[in-house]
Amino acid sequence: MNLAGLKPGQKGRITSIGSVGPLKRRLLDMGVLVGEAVKVEKVAPMGDPIEVRIKSYSLSLRKSEAEAIGVEVAE
């Protein structure tokens, strides 16, 4: 499953970052790291952007960026 598949309020753990190049570098610089807990705060009405909470801060990601982040759903 990828981060874009989580619904608002769902939590997960990042398992992979599938992008390469500048996007992967930008995600890593923002603290999107394998093993980090993530929670979807809200999703815009058309599904783009997606606001997530990683560590103690919020990020807004485009749907295409969120699709590149693999997650496992946390219960």
C-alpha positions in Angstrom: 0.0 0.0 0.0 1.2 3.6 -0.5 0.6 6.7 1.5 -2.0 8.0 -0.9 -4.2 5.0 -0.1 -4.5 5.9 3.6 -7.7 7.7 4.7 -7.8 10.7 7.0 -7.1 9.6 10.6 -5.3 6.4 9.6 -1.8 5.8 10.8 1.0 3.8 9.2 4.8 3.2 9.1 6.9 4.1 6.1 8.3 0.9 4.5 9.9 2.3 1.3 10.4 5.4 -0.8 10.0 4.4 -4.4 11.1 7.6 -6.1 14.5 8.5 -7.4 16.5 11.7 -8.0 15.3 15.1 -6.9 12.0 13.9 -5.4 13.6 11.3 -3.3 16.2 13.8 -2.0 13.4 16.3 -1.2 11.4 13.7 0.7 14.5 12.6 2.7 15.3 16.2 3.5 11.8 16.7 4.8 12.2 13.8 7.2 10.3 11.2 5.2 12.4 8.2 6.2 11.9 4.5 6.2 10.6 3.3 9.6 8.9 6.7 10.6 5.4 6.7 11.8 3.0 8.8 9.7 -0.6 9.9 10.1 -2.9 11.3 7.4 -4.4 14.5 8.8 -6.6 15.5 5.9 -7.1 15.0 2.1 -8.3 17.8 -0.1 -11.7 17.2 -1.8 -10.2 16.3 -5.1 -7.5 14.1 -3.4 -4.6 16.5 -3.9 -2.8 17.6 -1.8 -2.6 15.2 1.2 -1.7 16.6 4.6 0.3 14.2 6.8 2.0 14.3 10.2 5.5 12.9 10.5 7.4 13.2 13.7 6.0 16.5 15.2 5.3 18.4 12.1 2.8 18.5 9.2 3.6 18.2 5.5 1.5 18.7 2.5 2.3 16.3 -0.3 1.0 16.0 -3.8 -0.8 12.8 -4.5 1.9 11.7 -7.0 4.5 12.2 -4.2 2.4 10.2 -1.7 2.0 7.4 -4.2 5.8 7.0 -4.2 5.9 6.3 -0.4 5.2 2.7 0.6 3.5 2.3 4.0 2.2 -0.5 6.2 -1.0 0.3 8.1 -0.7 0.6 11.8 -3.5 -0.8 13.9 
